[in-house]
Amino acid sequence: MTLELQSLSLSLGGRRLFAPLSFTVRDGEIVTVMGASGSGKSSLLDFLCGMLDRNFTTEGRVLLDGADLAPLPPERRRVGILFQDDLLFPHLSVGENLAFGLPPDLRNRSARRAEVARALVDAGLEGFESRDPATLSGGQRARVALLRTLLAQPRALLLDEPFAKLDVGLRDRIRSFVFTHARAKGLPTLLVTHDPDDARAAAGPVVALASLSDGNPAGSGEPGSS
Ligand SMILES: Nc1ncnc2c1ncn2[C@@H]1O[C@H](COP(=O)(O)OP(=O)(O)OP(=O)(O)O)[C@@H](O)[C@H]1O
């Protein structure tokens, strides 16, 4: 799977956020997107997964595995996203939260249970099915949130500062957990972060978004080296 941005620009309310972006994210590759606050990083990810809810227009194209993404409704894009405040449903158990991520075509109950159990073992959370999310640590919650995203079998992964609120020690562990899974599944991954350590760990190209609203039109839109 590859994610390809071709001269993509995004305007909100008629105002263009950043200079046109052209780059390709290959399977298992993590491209880091950095830029000033307000330069449009989150809006870019929201657009890619079909969740941008503001009045926007775009130019250029986004191809996922060679096919134009724009005409697809969010549920058919199969682009997974993970946020800084990834909330688990508080009224559901950990297992039910994870089952929520499973593709609807996996109807068989025991197959669903087995998938959830396998994912939990994989994350070092064996037997956590019936736990209340409120009883989990921040790191455990972060892992469950990633598992839920991955169980939906995304074709690409978008990470919107998912480590920003974690304590430093935990951040390294969760980051490596997320990156290892993204690479193992061969997902093209876009990481939005302000943290240079994240970019270093991603070990891929870095794209700098320059905010046009700051009167700085110099966004290269091309990946540089990390
Ligand atoms: N809810 C909103 N309604 C209208 N405009 C918004 C809204 N949220 C953001 N914007 C506008 O969209 C622009 C891009 O915001 P976005 O959140 O994508 O930037 P960002 O680069 O992710 O910023 P940050 O690093 O602070 O998270 C902002 O400059 C702001 O003007």
The ligand as an ORCA input file, in Angstrom:
! r2SCAN-3c Opt
* xyz 0 1
  N     -12.718     24.586     14.732
  C     -12.177     25.418     13.823
  N     -12.966     26.275     13.130
  C     -12.436     27.109     12.218
  N     -11.136     27.149     11.910
  C     -10.318     26.327     12.566
  C     -10.791     25.435     13.563
  N      -9.725     24.723     14.022
  C      -8.661     25.178     13.355
  N      -9.003     26.151     12.490
  C      -8.142     26.863     11.564
  O      -7.453     25.923     10.812
  C      -6.063     26.220     10.793
  C      -5.313     24.918     10.866
  O      -5.557     24.297     12.146
  P      -4.953     22.891     12.503
  O      -5.536     22.489     13.811
  O      -5.110     21.988     11.340
  O      -3.398     23.280     12.652
  P      -2.240     22.447     13.316
  O      -1.033     22.670     12.444
  O      -2.655     21.041     13.539
  O      -2.050     23.203     14.691
  P      -1.509     22.654     16.124
  O      -0.055     22.338     15.914
  O      -1.711     23.817     17.022
  O      -2.334     21.458     16.500
  C      -5.814     27.137     11.974
  O      -4.914     28.160     11.609
  C      -7.141     27.734     12.282
  O      -7.193     29.022     11.681
*
